[in-house]
Amino acid sequence: MSILHLTVPRQLEETLGSYCSRLAALHGAYSAREFSGYLGFSFTELLRGSDIHVEIFSRIASIEEADVREVLIQILGTTLRNVRGHMFTRDHIVSTKSKFCPHCLLDDESSGIGRRGSRAYMRISWLPRFSRVCPIHQSTLVTAIPGGLGMYGDAIGGLRADNAEWSDYLYRAELGQATPAQSYLIDRFMNRPTEELWLNKFPVQAAAHFIDIVGAVERHGIEVSFEKLDVLEQSACAQRGFEIAAGGQGSVKAFLAGLVKGYYRGRSNMGAHAIFGELADEMSYRANLPGYDRIVKLMQRVAIENLPIGPGDNFLGPVRQRRQLHSLTSAAEENEIGAHTLRNFMIERGLIASTKCSLARAVFHPSAIRDIIAPIKALGLTGAARAKRLRNARRSAN
Ligand SMILES: [Zn+2]
């Protein structure tokens, strides 16, 4: 097998696709795909992290296997990508498009080593969704597909096919500010030591996604659509979510409990979406992935602590824990008494206020009504409770 004698130094943190693209440019190939074809491997498969193609390229370009593992994007099925030992879903990491800081690439070209036109390189730390602002230039990263068909992932070839310069992308970058949240996540992604935080218990994507949406919900309300926010606002949301999570589990639970109090409108409208909005949707959609499952469980626990739900209910999955709170309806059902009678007794004893709003939203500990169940039962069943008991008896007889 041939080994390339004309090479450029591979940069620390440079993606394999970028390095191959630069070598192709150095050898005068039209594109990285054409270049890989001459050398007996597939550039597309290299981008996908296919073992055999990565192996051939590493040997040709004389890269150590350990170094390859650091910058490899491994495509696992249609949804998952493994990068640096971290699992991502495809919407949380860029694998075939180019995502970059045009200022960094211009700096590479003006001061880098090697032949001009093949000095600029792509950093792996730019690829996760949580990388939004270049910490060196305080400028937003740009996502682009340079060139047309056949140029996916081929940064240098694509640029040449476009007859463009990196400076052509400057207009798409905005002034921004790299946040402590982003630095923390990039450090985790790069497997560098970080501060000991509660978030460290979660895989990096789940941690990043959670703080994105927590911050967005706090800044814009539960119906926020995170994808529609501009990149600087997304960055501000992530930072706000990070600040809440940095306070530890107690702070996160207090934030979630605040949402429950703010959005609970009564038992008839008590689904997870009505209470947690986008946070419920985004987290539960991925509840089968590591980290998200525990976040969803935590949200469910906060709901059980603050809402009249118990075994038999479904709130972000079936509820199995003991009930901590009742509403008028749930207490009436569970004790097989009439809700109206219960309400009247509770008002009479000053356990709930008689306003319309408080009746719909009344929430109380089961022990609050312990002493009034027997007197209510002694009055005899109400029409509704009698009908229910009859229904249940018929059902068990069938
Ligand atoms: Zn930069």
Residues whose N, C-alpha, C, O or C-beta is under 5 A from the ligand:
A	BS01	ZN	C101 H103 C104 C134 I136 H137
